[in-house]
């Protein structure tokens, strides 16, 4: 199989795509690269900004290609990057005899027997591989006056954004006060309309992340029993007030900006010298997938650090349009892999991205973490709330216990051999085969009212519960 840079140059839709592809030729961007030379195929997984890498495939025989990214350029930078590695570093690809199911599915849908090779598309624009490889340089030396104007414009935009967000939080405070004045019962019944109205206003004032959180509140309330909804509403409204106060005290704080307005990009995170980086063995505990009211799907993948002396968790977040359908994830519950993770700066580091995958990790049970000194399974949640009281889902490890049902068929986790008889309610329904089963240790998310089970170690092995 022969790939050359001239073919890449001809296929590229424009010079910008070539420049972007040149930045993707580092092996660390590709946790998986494989080839079937008999079929003339190369494929791989390219790590993007989300938890799940893009799946990319290229057929050298007729220049067919496939990528799961949402780019509107064809071929996209990931296809060009894959070809580039194939042309300049073919030894980077693992040679295999079997193609993955997703590649076979793509081939089956696109290929017909005897289909002739498709010619490379012509382009009137001048494109150059050499230009893409040339280091980016300023076209002209910027004079001092121009530099000052540019910096002044940046400061003005930042100040305008801060002023808009401050106004948004003022309106939020007034909105929360109005809900309390009108009564929580009425708020719960009319939460959909009321939350949508204030969320739209916050978007106008550039508090987009906070708007999304408020927009999801009605769905969370409706998932609870009717008698639990007022308490849940007052807790969430209180968290919103605390978040607003914290932002006013430190509007440049990276975590608070992320929760109120916008988040950092993947490139910004990788370039941040202060970001926490952890290289370890990780296990995928489970997933939490939610369709949001704004038309996006939130895909959270929870990980456990298998080498840390105390429980350390990480969550990989991915967002994609619901219209795109269910994405096939790069991780499955129970998977173990070695990787270097970069954590977003925060008081309680949880959200992370995979900077580099380093292979598979050996199977086995979870390590024996040092027990909490007070013997309280919710001590981690108390520390979590002390550090960041505006957050909700806290990952915890529960000691030995079992799942039982109450008289209303509600599921509860009950601690074993506990003199105080601690029991925690479980969100949603549970598989009845779990009832009474001895769970030696359980990973879950606790929001102060409900457990969302992720995984357990039991007498019959590991259980996937998400």
matplotlib code that plots the C-alpha trace (Angstrom):
import matplotlib.pyplot as plt

x = [0.0, 1.5, 0.5, 2.3, 2.1, 1.0, -2.2, -2.9, -2.2, -4.6, -7.4, -7.2, -10.1, -8.0, -4.7, -6.2, -7.1, -3.5, -2.2, -4.6, -3.7, 0.0, -0.7, -2.4, 0.6, 1.9, 1.5, 0.1, -3.0, -3.8, -4.5, -5.1, -3.6, -4.0, -3.8, -4.9, -2.4, -4.1, -7.3, -5.4, -7.0, -5.8, -7.9, -7.4, -8.9, -8.0, -8.5, -10.6, -11.9, -14.5, -14.1, -14.6, -12.0, -13.1, -13.0, -11.2, -10.7, -9.1, -9.1, -6.0, -7.4, -10.1, -9.4, -12.6, -12.7, -14.8, -14.6, -17.1, -16.2, -18.9, -16.6, -18.2, -15.0, -14.4, -12.0, -11.6, -8.3, -8.5, -8.6, -5.7, -3.7, -4.3, -3.1, -0.1, 1.0, 0.5, 2.7, 5.5, 5.5, 3.9, 5.6, 3.2, 0.4, -0.2, -0.7, -3.8, -5.7, -9.2, -10.9, -13.1, -16.9, -17.3, -14.9, -16.6, -20.0, -18.6, -17.2, -20.4, -22.4, -20.1, -18.5, -20.0, -18.2, -16.2, -16.6, -13.8, -11.5, -12.7, -10.5, -9.0, -11.1, -9.6, -9.2, -8.5, -6.9, -3.1, -2.3, 1.1, 2.4, 5.5, 3.5, 1.6, 4.9, 6.4, 6.3, 3.6, 5.1, 3.7, 3.4, 4.8, 6.4, 3.7, 4.5, 4.0, 0.9, -0.9, 0.1, -1.4, -4.6, -5.0, -4.4, -6.8, -9.5, -8.9, -9.2, -12.4, -14.0, -13.0, -14.5, -17.7, -18.1, -17.5, -20.1, -22.6, -22.1, -22.4, -25.7, -26.8, -26.1, -28.0, -31.0, -30.5, -30.5, -33.7, -35.3, -34.4, -35.9, -39.1, -39.4, -39.0, -41.5, -44.1, -43.6, -41.7, -44.8, -45.8, -42.2, -42.1, -45.4, -44.3, -40.6, -40.4, -41.7, -39.9, -36.5, -36.7, -37.4, -34.5, -32.2, -32.8, -32.0, -28.8, -27.7, -28.3, -26.0, -23.2, -23.8, -24.3, -23.0, -25.2, -28.2, -27.8, -27.7, -31.0, -32.6, -32.0, -33.5, -37.1, -36.2, -34.3, -37.2, -39.7, -37.5, -38.1, -41.1, -43.5, -42.8, -39.1, -39.3, -39.5, -36.4, -34.5, -35.6, -34.4, -31.1, -30.4, -31.5, -29.2, -26.3, -27.0, -26.9, -23.6, -22.1, -23.1, -21.5, -18.3, -18.1, -18.5, -15.6, -13.3, -14.6, -11.3, -11.3, -11.0, -13.4, -16.1, -15.8, -16.3, -19.4, -20.9, -19.9, -17.5, -15.0, -11.4, -10.6, -8.6, -5.5, -5.7, -5.8, -2.8, -0.8, -1.7, 1.5, -0.5, -3.0, -2.8, -1.5, -1.8, -0.3, -1.7, -3.8, -7.5, -10.7, -14.0, -16.5, -19.5, -21.3, -24.0, -25.7, -28.4, -30.3, -30.5, -33.3, -30.9, -30.6, -27.2, -26.4, -24.1, -21.9, -20.0, -17.5, -16.4, -12.9, -11.1, -7.4, -6.1, -2.7, -3.7, -3.4, -6.8, -9.9, -9.2, -11.9, -12.0, -14.8, -14.5, -17.2, -18.4, -21.2, -22.8, -26.1, -28.9, -29.8, -26.5, -27.8, -26.0, -22.3, -20.2, -18.0, -14.2, -14.6, -16.8, -17.5, -14.9, -12.2, -8.7, -6.1, -2.9, -3.1, -1.9, -4.9, -5.0, -7.4, -9.3, -8.2, -10.7, -11.0, -12.0, -10.2, -12.6, -13.2, -10.3, -9.3, -7.0, -3.8, -2.2, -3.2, -0.3, -1.8, -4.0, -3.8, -3.9, -7.3, -8.0, -10.0, -10.0, -7.2, -7.7, -7.9, -7.2, -10.5, -12.0, -10.9, -14.4, -15.9, -18.4, -19.0, -20.3, -17.2, -15.9, -19.2, -18.8, -15.3, -16.6, -19.3, -16.9, -14.6, -17.2, -20.7, -22.2, -21.5, -23.9, -22.6, -19.8, -18.2, -17.8, -16.8, -19.2, -18.2, -19.7, -23.5, -26.5, -29.5, -33.0, -36.5, -38.8, -42.6, -43.0, -40.5, -37.9, -34.3, -31.9, -28.3, -27.9, -24.5, -23.5, -22.5, -23.3, -24.5, -26.2, -28.0, -27.0, -29.1, -29.0, -31.8, -30.9, -32.0, -34.2, -34.9, -32.5, -32.2, -33.9, -31.1, -29.0, -31.3, -29.6, -26.4, -23.3, -21.5, -18.0, -17.4, -19.6, -18.7, -21.6, -22.5, -24.2, -25.9, -27.1, -30.4, -29.9, -27.2, -26.5, -24.8, -21.8, -20.2, -19.6, -17.2, -19.1, -18.8, -19.6, -17.2, -17.5, -21.0, -21.7, -24.6, -24.7]
y = [0.0, 3.3, 6.7, 9.9, 13.5, 14.6, 12.6, 14.3, 17.7, 16.9, 15.6, 18.5, 20.9, 23.9, 25.0, 25.5, 21.8, 20.9, 23.1, 21.5, 18.0, 18.7, 19.3, 15.8, 13.8, 13.3, 9.7, 10.9, 12.2, 8.6, 6.0, 3.5, 3.1, -0.1, -1.3, -4.2, -4.1, -6.8, -4.7, -1.4, 0.0, 2.1, 3.3, 4.8, 6.7, 10.4, 12.0, 15.2, 17.5, 15.0, 11.7, 9.6, 9.8, 10.2, 7.0, 7.5, 5.2, 5.5, 3.2, 3.6, 1.8, 4.3, 7.2, 6.5, 7.8, 7.9, 10.1, 10.4, 14.1, 16.8, 18.7, 20.0, 19.8, 16.7, 15.1, 16.5, 17.2, 13.8, 11.9, 14.0, 13.4, 9.7, 9.6, 11.8, 9.4, 6.5, 8.3, 9.4, 6.9, 3.7, 1.8, 3.6, 1.3, -2.1, -4.7, -6.8, -9.4, -8.5, -5.2, -3.7, -4.0, -0.3, -0.4, -3.5, -1.7, 1.3, -0.8, -2.8, 0.4, 2.1, -0.5, -2.4, -5.2, -3.7, -0.1, 1.9, 4.1, 7.6, 10.3, 12.9, 16.1, 19.1, 22.3, 25.8, 26.9, 26.6, 24.1, 23.1, 20.5, 22.5, 25.5, 23.4, 22.3, 25.8, 27.3, 29.9, 33.4, 36.8, 38.3, 41.6, 42.9, 44.5, 48.0, 49.1, 51.1, 48.2, 45.8, 48.3, 48.6, 44.8, 44.4, 47.2, 45.5, 42.2, 44.0, 45.7, 42.4, 40.7, 43.6, 43.6, 39.9, 40.3, 43.1, 41.0, 38.0, 40.2, 41.5, 38.0, 37.0, 40.0, 38.9, 35.3, 36.5, 38.4, 35.4, 33.1, 35.6, 35.7, 31.9, 31.8, 34.6, 32.8, 29.5, 26.3, 24.3, 26.7, 26.8, 23.0, 22.9, 25.7, 25.0, 24.2, 27.6, 29.6, 28.0, 28.3, 32.0, 32.8, 30.5, 32.3, 35.6, 34.2, 33.1, 36.7, 37.9, 35.3, 33.1, 30.1, 27.3, 28.5, 28.8, 25.1, 24.0, 25.9, 24.6, 21.0, 21.6, 20.8, 17.3, 16.5, 17.6, 15.5, 12.4, 12.5, 11.6, 14.5, 14.8, 15.1, 17.9, 21.0, 19.9, 19.2, 22.6, 24.6, 22.7, 23.6, 27.2, 27.5, 26.1, 28.7, 31.5, 30.2, 29.9, 33.5, 34.8, 32.8, 34.2, 37.8, 37.2, 35.7, 36.4, 35.3, 31.9, 29.2, 26.8, 29.5, 30.8, 27.3, 26.8, 30.2, 31.1, 29.1, 26.3, 26.0, 24.2, 21.0, 22.8, 25.4, 22.6, 20.8, 24.0, 25.0, 24.4, 24.6, 21.9, 18.7, 15.7, 12.1, 9.1, 5.9, 2.8, 3.7, 1.6, 2.7, 2.6, 3.5, 6.1, 8.7, 9.7, 12.4, 14.2, 17.8, 20.3, 22.3, 19.3, 18.1, 14.8, 14.8, 11.7, 11.4, 8.5, 8.0, 6.6, 5.2, 5.6, 2.1, 3.3, 6.1, 5.3, 7.0, 6.9, 9.2, 9.7, 11.4, 12.2, 12.6, 14.7, 14.7, 16.7, 16.0, 16.8, 14.4, 14.3, 12.5, 9.4, 7.3, 7.4, 4.3, 5.0, 4.5, 3.1, 0.4, -0.2, -2.4, -1.4, -0.8, 1.2, 3.2, 6.9, 10.4, 12.5, 16.3, 17.7, 20.9, 23.4, 23.3, 23.0, 19.3, 18.1, 15.7, 16.7, 15.6, 14.8, 12.0, 13.6, 10.3, 6.6, 4.3, 0.8, -1.6, -2.2, -5.7, -6.9, -7.5, -6.3, -2.7, -1.8, -1.8, 1.9, 3.3, 3.4, 6.7, 7.5, 8.1, 5.1, 7.4, 6.4, 10.0, 11.7, 12.3, 14.0, 16.3, 17.3, 17.7, 20.2, 22.1, 22.6, 23.3, 23.6, 24.6, 21.1, 18.2, 14.7, 13.5, 10.1, 7.9, 4.4, 2.6, -0.2, -3.7, -3.6, -4.8, -3.5, -3.8, -2.6, -0.6, -1.0, 1.3, -0.7, 2.0, 0.7, 1.4, 0.6, -0.8, -1.0, -4.4, -4.9, -1.2, -0.5, 2.7, 1.0, 3.6, 3.3, 5.5, 5.7, 4.6, 6.6, 4.8, 1.1, -1.7, -5.2, -7.5, -10.0, -7.6, -7.7, -9.2, -9.8, -9.2, -6.1, -5.8, -2.3, -0.1, 3.0, 5.5, 9.2, 10.9, 14.2, 14.6, 12.8, 9.9, 7.3, 6.6, 3.3, 2.8, -0.5, -3.0, -5.7, -8.7, -12.3, -13.2, -10.7, -7.2, -5.8, -3.0, -1.0, 2.3]
z = [0.0, -1.1, 0.2, -0.8, 0.2, -3.3, -2.9, 0.4, -1.2, -4.0, -1.7, 0.8, 0.4, 1.3, 2.7, 6.2, 6.3, 5.4, 8.2, 10.7, 9.5, 10.0, 13.7, 14.0, 12.9, 16.4, 17.6, 20.9, 19.2, 18.0, 20.7, 18.0, 14.5, 12.5, 8.9, 6.8, 3.9, 1.9, 1.7, 1.4, 4.5, 7.3, 10.3, 13.7, 16.6, 16.9, 20.3, 20.0, 22.7, 24.0, 25.9, 22.8, 20.0, 16.4, 14.3, 11.1, 8.1, 4.6, 1.6, -0.4, -3.4, -4.3, -1.9, 0.1, 3.6, 6.8, 10.0, 12.8, 13.5, 12.7, 10.3, 7.1, 5.2, 3.1, 3.7, 7.2, 9.0, 10.7, 7.4, 6.1, 9.3, 9.1, 5.5, 6.5, 9.1, 6.6, 4.1, 6.4, 9.3, 8.1, 11.0, 13.4, 12.2, 13.8, 11.1, 11.7, 9.7, 11.0, 10.5, 13.3, 13.0, 12.4, 9.5, 8.0, 8.4, 6.5, 3.7, 3.4, 2.9, 0.4, -1.7, -4.7, -6.6, -9.5, -8.4, -10.1, -8.1, -7.6, -8.9, -6.5, -6.6, -8.3, -6.6, -8.0, -4.8, -4.4, -1.7, -0.5, 1.9, 2.3, 3.4, 5.9, 7.5, 7.6, 11.2, 11.6, 11.4, 11.4, 8.0, 9.2, 12.4, 14.4, 15.5, 19.1, 18.4, 16.7, 19.5, 22.0, 20.0, 19.9, 23.6, 24.4, 22.2, 24.1, 27.4, 26.3, 25.2, 28.5, 30.4, 28.3, 29.0, 32.7, 32.9, 30.9, 33.2, 36.3, 35.0, 34.4, 38.0, 39.2, 37.3, 38.6, 42.2, 41.6, 39.9, 42.8, 45.2, 43.2, 43.2, 47.0, 47.4, 45.2, 47.0, 46.1, 45.4, 42.7, 41.4, 41.0, 39.1, 36.7, 36.7, 33.0, 31.8, 34.6, 34.1, 30.3, 30.6, 32.9, 30.9, 27.7, 29.4, 30.8, 27.3, 26.1, 28.8, 28.0, 31.1, 28.8, 31.1, 33.9, 31.6, 30.6, 34.2, 34.9, 31.8, 33.0, 36.5, 35.6, 34.3, 37.4, 39.6, 37.7, 38.0, 41.8, 43.9, 44.3, 48.0, 47.4, 44.7, 47.0, 49.0, 45.8, 44.3, 47.4, 47.3, 43.7, 44.1, 47.0, 45.0, 42.2, 44.8, 46.2, 42.7, 41.9, 45.1, 44.4, 40.9, 42.1, 44.6, 41.9, 38.4, 36.8, 38.5, 35.8, 37.5, 38.1, 34.6, 33.3, 35.4, 34.6, 31.0, 28.8, 29.2, 28.0, 24.8, 24.6, 23.2, 26.0, 28.6, 27.1, 27.0, 30.6, 32.7, 36.0, 35.0, 37.2, 35.1, 36.4, 34.6, 36.0, 35.4, 35.0, 35.1, 33.5, 36.3, 34.2, 32.0, 32.5, 29.3, 29.3, 26.5, 27.3, 26.5, 24.2, 21.8, 23.0, 24.5, 27.6, 27.8, 31.1, 31.5, 35.1, 35.8, 38.9, 39.5, 40.3, 41.6, 44.0, 47.7, 48.3, 46.0, 43.0, 40.3, 36.9, 34.6, 30.8, 29.3, 25.7, 24.1, 20.7, 18.9, 19.8, 16.0, 15.4, 17.2, 19.8, 19.4, 19.8, 22.8, 23.0, 26.5, 27.9, 31.6, 33.1, 30.6, 32.0, 30.3, 31.0, 30.3, 31.1, 32.1, 32.3, 34.9, 34.5, 37.2, 40.0, 43.8, 43.5, 40.4, 38.6, 35.0, 32.8, 29.3, 28.0, 26.9, 25.9, 26.0, 26.9, 26.3, 28.3, 32.0, 33.6, 35.0, 38.6, 41.6, 42.9, 45.2, 49.0, 49.6, 53.1, 55.0, 56.1, 59.7, 60.8, 59.1, 57.3, 53.7, 53.0, 54.5, 50.9, 50.1, 53.1, 52.0, 48.4, 49.5, 51.7, 48.7, 46.1, 47.5, 44.1, 42.7, 42.9, 41.8, 44.0, 43.3, 46.4, 47.3, 49.6, 52.0, 52.1, 51.8, 49.8, 47.9, 49.4, 48.5, 50.7, 50.9, 47.9, 45.8, 46.2, 46.1, 49.0, 49.6, 53.1, 54.8, 56.2, 59.8, 60.6, 64.1, 63.0, 60.1, 57.5, 54.3, 51.2, 48.5, 45.0, 41.9, 39.4, 39.3, 39.9, 38.5, 41.0, 40.7, 42.8, 45.8, 48.8, 46.9, 49.0, 47.5, 48.9, 47.6, 45.4, 43.3, 43.0, 42.5, 45.5, 45.1, 48.7, 48.0, 45.7, 44.7, 41.1, 41.1, 38.7, 39.5, 42.3, 43.4, 44.7, 45.6, 42.0, 40.4, 39.0, 38.3, 35.8, 37.3, 35.2]

ax = plt.figure().add_subplot(projection="3d")
ax.plot(x, y, z, "-o")
ax.set_aspect("equal")
plt.show()
